[in-house]
Amino acid sequence: MDRFKKMIGKSFVLSLVLVLLFIPNASANFWDISGETMLHDPSITREGNVWWAFGTGEVNKTGIRVLRSEDGRRWGATPVIFPQALSWWKQHVPNHASNQWAPDVSYYNGRYWVFYSVSSFGSNTSLIGLTSTSSIQSGNWRDDGLVIKSTSANNYNAIDGDLVIDKNGEPWMSFGSFWSGIKLTKLDKNTMKPTGQLYSIAARPNDPDHAIEAPNITYKDGYYYLFVSFDNCCRGVDSDYKIAVGRSKDITGPYVDRNGQRMLDGGGTIFDSGNNRWIGPGHQDVYNNNVIVRHAYDAENNGIPRLLINDLYWDSSGGPRY
C-alpha cells in the first residue's frame, strides 16, 4: 500500500554470500486466474479446499476486501470485513481512511489471524489492528483490538503488519513502511500482542523517500527470508514498485542480499520488477513456501491493480524463484 511512510562479522557475511543465489525476474508459472481478480496488497490462505485472498478495501468504500476460490483459479468477491468502522479506531487515528489497508492472514494456534492497517495517505499516525476467527467460511470475526500504533512523534509507521512463526513456533510481527523502515517485534502467543523490544531489520537510508514497505518473512531450511517492496505503488502504470529479498540465520537479522549488503543499509536482491503487462509488482505474501502472491498494475486494463499468483521454487542454494 502506498502508505507513504518513510521512513557480523565479515566471515559471517561472506559465508552467506557464497550460498545466497537468488534468481530474479523470472516470468513463468503464473496461475491462470479469472473472475474477480482486482485486489491490492494481497495475502492468501487456504481453509480446507477453499482459497481465500484478503486485500486493501476499495477506495472510498469501507472494510477489508475478501476474495474466495474453490480451485485457486476462478475468484469471486465475498462480503468485506468491517462493513462499519470500529469505534475505537478514531481514538488513535482520528482522520483515518474509510477502507482498511494491507491485511495479512495467517493460521496459528487454531485460528485465522488477520492483521490490518488503519491510516490515511501520507501520514504515520496509524495503527495495526487484529481480528480473528476459527473459520473464515463462518464470517464470524472477533475484534482482537489494537496491536501497535504510531504517531507523528515516531520515526516509523505502524502499518503493513505481517505474522511470522519462528523455528521454535513463536509468533513475531514485522511491519512498517517508509520513515526509518521495517520493524520486527515478538508477540505473546496467547494475546498476539507485542512483548519486548522493536528491532530494525531493513531500511533505505540513501533513498530520499526511504521507500521500503510491506515486509513478509518466511522460514525455510535454516534461514529467514525477508521480502519487501521498494519504491512507489498506487500510481497505476506509473508505479515503480518492485520486490526485493534478503535472508538471515536469525529472525532479528542481519538480513543480507546476494551481494552481502545488509538490508538495513539499503540492500535487497530484486526478485520481481514486473514486465510489459504487469507494472509495479509488490506487497507480496508467501504461503506455505510454495506460493507467492502480490499485486501489479495491468497495462492492458487501465492500470487496475490485479492479484498475481505464482508457484514459488527454491534453487539448490536455497534462493527463492518463481
MARVEXTOR-720001 format. One record per residue (C-alpha): residue in three letters; chain; x, y, z. Coordinates in nm, 2 decimals. Layout:
# MARVEXTOR-720001
<'ala'; 'A'; <X; Y; Z>>
...
//
This chain:
# MARVEXTOR-720001
<'met'; 'A'; <0.00; 0.00; 0.00>>
<'asp'; 'A'; <0.14; 0.34; -0.06>>
<'arg'; 'A'; <0.15; 0.41; 0.29>>
<'phe'; 'A'; <0.39; 0.67; 0.23>>
<'lys'; 'A'; <0.58; 0.63; 0.51>>
<'lys'; 'A'; <0.93; 0.68; 0.53>>
<'met'; 'A'; <1.09; 0.60; 0.68>>
<'ile'; 'A'; <2.90; -0.96; 1.17>>
<'gly'; 'A'; <3.15; -1.01; 1.12>>
<'lys'; 'A'; <3.30; -1.03; 0.77>>
<'ser'; 'A'; <3.33; -1.40; 0.77>>
<'phe'; 'A'; <2.96; -1.44; 0.86>>
<'val'; 'A'; <2.86; -1.22; 0.57>>
<'leu'; 'A'; <3.09; -1.39; 0.33>>
<'ser'; 'A'; <2.97; -1.73; 0.42>>
<'leu'; 'A'; <2.61; -1.61; 0.34>>
<'val'; 'A'; <2.72; -1.45; 0.01>>
<'leu'; 'A'; <2.87; -1.78; -0.11>>
<'val'; 'A'; <2.54; -1.95; -0.10>>
<'leu'; 'A'; <2.29; -1.67; -0.14>>
<'leu'; 'A'; <2.20; -1.72; -0.51>>
<'phe'; 'A'; <1.86; -1.55; -0.58>>
<'ile'; 'A'; <1.73; -1.58; -0.93>>
<'pro'; 'A'; <1.54; -1.25; -1.01>>
<'asn'; 'A'; <1.29; -1.15; -1.27>>
<'ala'; 'A'; <1.16; -1.49; -1.37>>
<'ser'; 'A'; <0.83; -1.48; -1.56>>
<'ala'; 'A'; <0.69; -1.83; -1.58>>
<'asn'; 'A'; <0.44; -2.03; -1.38>>
<'phe'; 'A'; <0.18; -1.76; -1.34>>
<'trp'; 'A'; <-0.15; -1.92; -1.22>>
<'asp'; 'A'; <-0.42; -1.87; -1.48>>
<'ile'; 'A'; <-0.68; -1.69; -1.27>>
<'ser'; 'A'; <-1.01; -1.53; -1.37>>
<'gly'; 'A'; <-1.33; -1.38; -1.23>>
<'glu'; 'A'; <-1.29; -1.11; -0.97>>
<'thr'; 'A'; <-0.92; -1.05; -0.95>>
<'met'; 'A'; <-0.90; -0.68; -0.86>>
<'leu'; 'A'; <-0.70; -0.68; -0.53>>
<'his'; 'A'; <-0.44; -0.46; -0.38>>
<'asp'; 'A'; <-0.19; -0.57; -0.11>>
<'pro'; 'A'; <-0.29; -0.93; -0.12>>
<'ser'; 'A'; <-0.25; -1.20; 0.14>>
<'ile'; 'A'; <-0.36; -1.56; 0.08>>
<'thr'; 'A'; <-0.45; -1.87; 0.28>>
<'arg'; 'A'; <-0.64; -2.20; 0.24>>
<'glu'; 'A'; <-0.92; -2.34; 0.46>>
<'gly'; 'A'; <-0.99; -2.70; 0.37>>
<'asn'; 'A'; <-1.02; -2.69; -0.01>>
<'val'; 'A'; <-1.11; -2.33; -0.04>>
<'trp'; 'A'; <-0.87; -2.05; -0.11>>
<'trp'; 'A'; <-0.91; -1.70; 0.04>>
<'ala'; 'A'; <-0.74; -1.38; -0.06>>
<'phe'; 'A'; <-0.76; -1.07; 0.15>>
<'gly'; 'A'; <-0.66; -0.72; 0.04>>
<'thr'; 'A'; <-0.69; -0.35; 0.10>>
<'gly'; 'A'; <-1.05; -0.22; 0.07>>
<'glu'; 'A'; <-1.17; -0.03; -0.23>>
<'val'; 'A'; <-1.11; 0.34; -0.23>>
<'asn'; 'A'; <-1.40; 0.54; -0.08>>
<'lys'; 'A'; <-1.56; 0.22; 0.05>>
<'thr'; 'A'; <-1.54; 0.05; 0.39>>
<'gly'; 'A'; <-1.37; -0.26; 0.51>>
<'ile'; 'A'; <-1.12; -0.52; 0.40>>
<'arg'; 'A'; <-1.17; -0.68; 0.06>>
<'val'; 'A'; <-1.20; -1.06; 0.06>>
<'leu'; 'A'; <-1.20; -1.30; -0.24>>
<'arg'; 'A'; <-1.28; -1.67; -0.25>>
<'ser'; 'A'; <-1.19; -1.95; -0.48>>
<'glu'; 'A'; <-1.27; -2.32; -0.49>>
<'asp'; 'A'; <-0.97; -2.41; -0.70>>
<'gly'; 'A'; <-0.74; -2.11; -0.68>>
<'arg'; 'A'; <-0.81; -2.02; -1.04>>
<'arg'; 'A'; <-1.16; -1.86; -1.05>>
<'trp'; 'A'; <-1.22; -1.60; -0.79>>
<'gly'; 'A'; <-1.53; -1.42; -0.66>>
<'ala'; 'A'; <-1.58; -1.14; -0.41>>
<'thr'; 'A'; <-1.74; -1.21; -0.07>>
<'pro'; 'A'; <-1.86; -0.96; 0.20>>
<'val'; 'A'; <-1.59; -0.73; 0.34>>
<'ile'; 'A'; <-1.46; -0.75; 0.69>>
<'phe'; 'A'; <-1.56; -0.43; 0.88>>
<'pro'; 'A'; <-1.85; -0.30; 0.68>>
<'gln'; 'A'; <-1.87; -0.04; 0.95>>
<'ala'; 'A'; <-1.57; 0.12; 1.12>>
<'leu'; 'A'; <-1.49; 0.01; 1.47>>
<'ser'; 'A'; <-1.54; 0.30; 1.71>>
<'trp'; 'A'; <-1.20; 0.27; 1.88>>
<'trp'; 'A'; <-1.00; 0.33; 1.56>>
<'lys'; 'A'; <-1.07; 0.71; 1.58>>
<'gln'; 'A'; <-0.92; 0.73; 1.93>>
<'his'; 'A'; <-0.58; 0.66; 1.78>>
<'val'; 'A'; <-0.63; 0.77; 1.41>>
<'pro'; 'A'; <-0.89; 1.04; 1.41>>
<'asn'; 'A'; <-0.88; 1.11; 1.03>>
<'his'; 'A'; <-0.84; 0.75; 0.90>>
<'ala'; 'A'; <-0.94; 0.64; 0.56>>
<'ser'; 'A'; <-1.27; 0.46; 0.53>>
<'asn'; 'A'; <-1.11; 0.15; 0.39>>
<'gln'; 'A'; <-0.86; -0.07; 0.58>>
<'trp'; 'A'; <-0.52; -0.15; 0.43>>
<'ala'; 'A'; <-0.28; -0.43; 0.38>>
<'pro'; 'A'; <-0.44; -0.72; 0.57>>
<'asp'; 'A'; <-0.22; -1.02; 0.65>>
<'val'; 'A'; <-0.39; -1.36; 0.70>>
<'ser'; 'A'; <-0.22; -1.65; 0.88>>
<'tyr'; 'A'; <-0.33; -1.97; 1.06>>
<'tyr'; 'A'; <-0.18; -2.02; 1.40>>
<'asn'; 'A'; <-0.29; -2.20; 1.72>>
<'gly'; 'A'; <-0.63; -2.30; 1.58>>
<'arg'; 'A'; <-0.74; -1.95; 1.45>>
<'tyr'; 'A'; <-0.70; -1.74; 1.14>>
<'trp'; 'A'; <-0.55; -1.41; 1.23>>
<'val'; 'A'; <-0.58; -1.10; 1.02>>
<'phe'; 'A'; <-0.35; -0.80; 1.10>>
<'tyr'; 'A'; <-0.48; -0.49; 0.92>>
<'ser'; 'A'; <-0.38; -0.12; 0.90>>
<'val'; 'A'; <-0.59; 0.19; 0.98>>
<'ser'; 'A'; <-0.42; 0.51; 0.85>>
<'ser'; 'A'; <-0.45; 0.79; 0.59>>
<'phe'; 'A'; <-0.24; 0.88; 0.29>>
<'gly'; 'A'; <0.09; 1.03; 0.37>>
<'ser'; 'A'; <0.06; 1.01; 0.75>>
<'asn'; 'A'; <0.23; 0.79; 1.01>>
<'thr'; 'A'; <-0.05; 0.84; 1.26>>
<'ser'; 'A'; <-0.15; 0.49; 1.21>>
<'leu'; 'A'; <-0.24; 0.16; 1.38>>
<'ile'; 'A'; <-0.23; -0.21; 1.32>>
<'gly'; 'A'; <-0.53; -0.39; 1.45>>
<'leu'; 'A'; <-0.62; -0.76; 1.48>>
<'thr'; 'A'; <-0.92; -0.97; 1.40>>
<'ser'; 'A'; <-0.95; -1.35; 1.41>>
<'thr'; 'A'; <-1.18; -1.64; 1.35>>
<'ser'; 'A'; <-1.18; -2.01; 1.39>>
<'ser'; 'A'; <-1.34; -2.04; 1.04>>
<'ile'; 'A'; <-1.32; -1.79; 0.76>>
<'gln'; 'A'; <-1.62; -1.96; 0.60>>
<'ser'; 'A'; <-1.83; -1.87; 0.90>>
<'gly'; 'A'; <-1.78; -1.50; 0.86>>
<'asn'; 'A'; <-1.76; -1.46; 1.23>>
<'trp'; 'A'; <-1.47; -1.23; 1.30>>
<'arg'; 'A'; <-1.37; -1.14; 1.66>>
<'asp'; 'A'; <-1.23; -0.79; 1.73>>
<'asp'; 'A'; <-0.89; -0.85; 1.90>>
<'gly'; 'A'; <-0.81; -0.49; 1.93>>
<'leu'; 'A'; <-0.50; -0.28; 1.89>>
<'val'; 'A'; <-0.17; -0.44; 1.83>>
<'ile'; 'A'; <0.06; -0.13; 1.79>>
<'lys'; 'A'; <0.02; 0.23; 1.68>>
<'ser'; 'A'; <0.24; 0.52; 1.57>>
<'thr'; 'A'; <0.21; 0.89; 1.58>>
<'ser'; 'A'; <0.39; 1.18; 1.42>>
<'ala'; 'A'; <0.64; 1.16; 1.71>>
<'asn'; 'A'; <0.76; 0.82; 1.60>>
<'asn'; 'A'; <1.02; 0.75; 1.33>>
<'tyr'; 'A'; <0.83; 0.45; 1.19>>
<'asn'; 'A'; <0.48; 0.39; 1.05>>
<'ala'; 'A'; <0.26; 0.12; 1.21>>
<'ile'; 'A'; <0.11; -0.03; 0.90>>
<'asp'; 'A'; <0.17; -0.35; 0.69>>
<'gly'; 'A'; <0.17; -0.59; 0.98>>
<'asp'; 'A'; <0.27; -0.94; 0.89>>
<'leu'; 'A'; <0.28; -1.25; 1.11>>
<'val'; 'A'; <0.58; -1.49; 1.10>>
<'ile'; 'A'; <0.62; -1.80; 1.31>>
<'asp'; 'A'; <0.98; -1.87; 1.40>>
<'lys'; 'A'; <1.16; -2.20; 1.41>>
<'asn'; 'A'; <1.06; -2.26; 1.77>>
<'gly'; 'A'; <0.69; -2.20; 1.70>>
<'glu'; 'A'; <0.69; -1.85; 1.85>>
<'pro'; 'A'; <0.49; -1.56; 1.68>>
<'trp'; 'A'; <0.65; -1.24; 1.56>>
<'met'; 'A'; <0.52; -0.95; 1.36>>
<'ser'; 'A'; <0.71; -0.74; 1.10>>
<'phe'; 'A'; <0.57; -0.41; 0.99>>
<'gly'; 'A'; <0.64; -0.06; 0.86>>
<'ser'; 'A'; <0.69; 0.15; 0.56>>
<'phe'; 'A'; <0.89; 0.45; 0.46>>
<'trp'; 'A'; <1.03; 0.66; 0.75>>
<'ser'; 'A'; <1.30; 0.46; 0.92>>
<'gly'; 'A'; <1.20; 0.13; 0.75>>
<'ile'; 'A'; <1.09; -0.21; 0.86>>
<'lys'; 'A'; <1.05; -0.32; 1.22>>
<'leu'; 'A'; <1.00; -0.65; 1.40>>
<'thr'; 'A'; <0.85; -0.73; 1.73>>
<'lys'; 'A'; <0.79; -1.06; 1.92>>
<'leu'; 'A'; <0.43; -1.14; 2.00>>
<'asp'; 'A'; <0.28; -1.31; 2.30>>
<'lys'; 'A'; <0.14; -1.64; 2.17>>
<'asn'; 'A'; <-0.18; -1.61; 2.39>>
<'thr'; 'A'; <-0.27; -1.24; 2.33>>
<'met'; 'A'; <-0.09; -1.20; 1.99>>
<'lys'; 'A'; <0.02; -0.86; 2.11>>
<'pro'; 'A'; <0.38; -0.73; 2.12>>
<'thr'; 'A'; <0.62; -0.82; 2.40>>
<'gly'; 'A'; <0.97; -0.68; 2.43>>
<'gln'; 'A'; <1.16; -0.45; 2.20>>
<'leu'; 'A'; <1.13; -0.33; 1.84>>
<'tyr'; 'A'; <1.41; -0.45; 1.61>>
<'ser'; 'A'; <1.50; -0.26; 1.29>>
<'ile'; 'A'; <1.56; -0.51; 1.01>>
<'ala'; 'A'; <1.55; -0.32; 0.68>>
<'ala'; 'A'; <1.57; 0.04; 0.56>>
<'arg'; 'A'; <1.65; 0.26; 0.26>>
<'pro'; 'A'; <1.87; 0.52; 0.43>>
<'asn'; 'A'; <2.02; 0.66; 0.10>>
<'asp'; 'A'; <1.68; 0.68; -0.08>>
<'pro'; 'A'; <1.54; 1.04; -0.04>>
<'asp'; 'A'; <1.19; 0.90; 0.01>>
<'his'; 'A'; <1.31; 0.60; 0.23>>
<'ala'; 'A'; <1.08; 0.39; 0.00>>
<'ile'; 'A'; <1.05; 0.05; 0.16>>
<'glu'; 'A'; <0.75; -0.13; 0.30>>
<'ala'; 'A'; <0.53; -0.44; 0.30>>
<'pro'; 'A'; <0.76; -0.69; 0.48>>
<'asn'; 'A'; <0.69; -1.06; 0.46>>
<'ile'; 'A'; <0.92; -1.31; 0.63>>
<'thr'; 'A'; <0.92; -1.69; 0.57>>
<'tyr'; 'A'; <1.14; -1.95; 0.73>>
<'lys'; 'A'; <1.30; -2.23; 0.53>>
<'asp'; 'A'; <1.59; -2.47; 0.58>>
<'gly'; 'A'; <1.76; -2.27; 0.85>>
<'tyr'; 'A'; <1.71; -1.92; 0.70>>
<'tyr'; 'A'; <1.46; -1.65; 0.74>>
<'tyr'; 'A'; <1.38; -1.48; 0.41>>
<'leu'; 'A'; <1.27; -1.12; 0.42>>
<'phe'; 'A'; <1.07; -1.00; 0.12>>
<'val'; 'A'; <1.00; -0.62; 0.10>>
<'ser'; 'A'; <0.86; -0.38; -0.16>>
<'phe'; 'A'; <1.08; -0.10; -0.28>>
<'asp'; 'A'; <0.98; 0.24; -0.43>>
<'asn'; 'A'; <0.62; 0.35; -0.50>>
<'cys'; 'A'; <0.29; 0.18; -0.56>>
<'cys'; 'A'; <-0.06; 0.32; -0.61>>
<'arg'; 'A'; <0.02; 0.52; -0.93>>
<'gly'; 'A'; <-0.13; 0.28; -1.18>>
<'val'; 'A'; <0.11; 0.22; -1.48>>
<'asp'; 'A'; <0.34; 0.49; -1.34>>
<'ser'; 'A'; <0.41; 0.28; -1.03>>
<'asp'; 'A'; <0.77; 0.17; -0.99>>
<'tyr'; 'A'; <0.71; -0.08; -0.71>>
<'lys'; 'A'; <0.93; -0.39; -0.71>>
<'ile'; 'A'; <1.00; -0.68; -0.47>>
<'ala'; 'A'; <1.34; -0.73; -0.31>>
<'val'; 'A'; <1.46; -1.01; -0.08>>
<'gly'; 'A'; <1.74; -1.10; 0.16>>
<'arg'; 'A'; <1.80; -1.36; 0.43>>
<'ser'; 'A'; <1.93; -1.42; 0.78>>
<'lys'; 'A'; <2.01; -1.71; 1.01>>
<'asp'; 'A'; <1.84; -1.52; 1.29>>
<'ile'; 'A'; <1.49; -1.37; 1.27>>
<'thr'; 'A'; <1.61; -1.04; 1.41>>
<'gly'; 'A'; <1.88; -1.02; 1.14>>
<'pro'; 'A'; <2.11; -0.91; 0.99>>
<'tyr'; 'A'; <1.94; -0.97; 0.66>>
<'val'; 'A'; <2.17; -0.96; 0.36>>
<'asp'; 'A'; <2.12; -0.98; -0.01>>
<'arg'; 'A'; <2.32; -1.19; -0.26>>
<'asn'; 'A'; <2.60; -0.93; -0.27>>
<'gly'; 'A'; <2.64; -0.94; 0.11>>
<'gln'; 'A'; <2.49; -0.60; 0.16>>
<'arg'; 'A'; <2.28; -0.56; 0.47>>
<'met'; 'A'; <1.91; -0.47; 0.41>>
<'leu'; 'A'; <1.95; -0.22; 0.69>>
<'asp'; 'A'; <2.19; -0.03; 0.47>>
<'gly'; 'A'; <1.96; -0.04; 0.17>>
<'gly'; 'A'; <2.04; -0.38; 0.03>>
<'gly'; 'A'; <1.80; -0.63; -0.12>>
<'thr'; 'A'; <1.82; -0.86; -0.43>>
<'ile'; 'A'; <1.55; -0.77; -0.67>>
<'phe'; 'A'; <1.31; -1.06; -0.70>>
<'asp'; 'A'; <1.03; -0.92; -0.93>>
<'ser'; 'A'; <1.03; -0.59; -1.10>>
<'gly'; 'A'; <0.74; -0.67; -1.34>>
<'asn'; 'A'; <0.71; -0.69; -1.72>>
<'asn'; 'A'; <0.54; -0.51; -2.00>>
<'arg'; 'A'; <0.20; -0.60; -1.88>>
<'trp'; 'A'; <0.23; -0.63; -1.51>>
<'ile'; 'A'; <0.37; -0.30; -1.38>>
<'gly'; 'A'; <0.49; -0.23; -1.03>>
<'pro'; 'A'; <0.45; -0.57; -0.86>>
<'gly'; 'A'; <0.46; -0.56; -0.48>>
<'his'; 'A'; <0.31; -0.61; -0.14>>
<'gln'; 'A'; <0.40; -0.98; -0.16>>
<'asp'; 'A'; <0.29; -1.27; 0.06>>
<'val'; 'A'; <0.44; -1.61; 0.07>>
<'tyr'; 'A'; <0.21; -1.90; 0.15>>
<'asn'; 'A'; <0.34; -2.24; 0.27>>
<'asn'; 'A'; <0.68; -2.17; 0.10>>
<'asn'; 'A'; <0.54; -2.28; -0.24>>
<'val'; 'A'; <0.31; -2.00; -0.35>>
<'ile'; 'A'; <0.37; -1.63; -0.37>>
<'val'; 'A'; <0.11; -1.36; -0.43>>
<'arg'; 'A'; <0.13; -0.99; -0.50>>
<'his'; 'A'; <-0.05; -0.72; -0.68>>
<'ala'; 'A'; <0.06; -0.55; -1.01>>
<'tyr'; 'A'; <-0.10; -0.29; -1.23>>
<'asp'; 'A'; <-0.25; -0.42; -1.55>>
<'ala'; 'A'; <-0.11; -0.22; -1.85>>
<'glu'; 'A'; <-0.38; -0.38; -2.07>>
<'asn'; 'A'; <-0.66; -0.27; -1.85>>
<'asn'; 'A'; <-0.61; 0.10; -1.74>>
<'gly'; 'A'; <-0.36; 0.02; -1.47>>
<'ile'; 'A'; <-0.61; -0.16; -1.25>>
<'pro'; 'A'; <-0.44; -0.35; -0.96>>
<'arg'; 'A'; <-0.47; -0.72; -1.00>>
<'leu'; 'A'; <-0.40; -1.03; -0.79>>
<'leu'; 'A'; <-0.10; -1.23; -0.93>>
<'ile'; 'A'; <-0.03; -1.58; -0.80>>
<'asn'; 'A'; <0.28; -1.79; -0.88>>
<'asp'; 'A'; <0.43; -2.12; -0.78>>
<'leu'; 'A'; <0.74; -2.04; -0.57>>
<'tyr'; 'A'; <1.05; -2.26; -0.60>>
<'trp'; 'A'; <1.39; -2.27; -0.43>>
<'asp'; 'A'; <1.71; -2.33; -0.60>>
<'ser'; 'A'; <1.99; -2.57; -0.49>>
<'ser'; 'A'; <2.14; -2.29; -0.27>>
<'gly'; 'A'; <1.81; -2.21; -0.11>>
<'gly'; 'A'; <1.73; -1.90; -0.30>>
<'pro'; 'A'; <1.36; -1.83; -0.39>>
<'arg'; 'A'; <1.24; -1.81; -0.75>>
<'tyr'; 'A'; <0.92; -1.84; -0.94>>
//
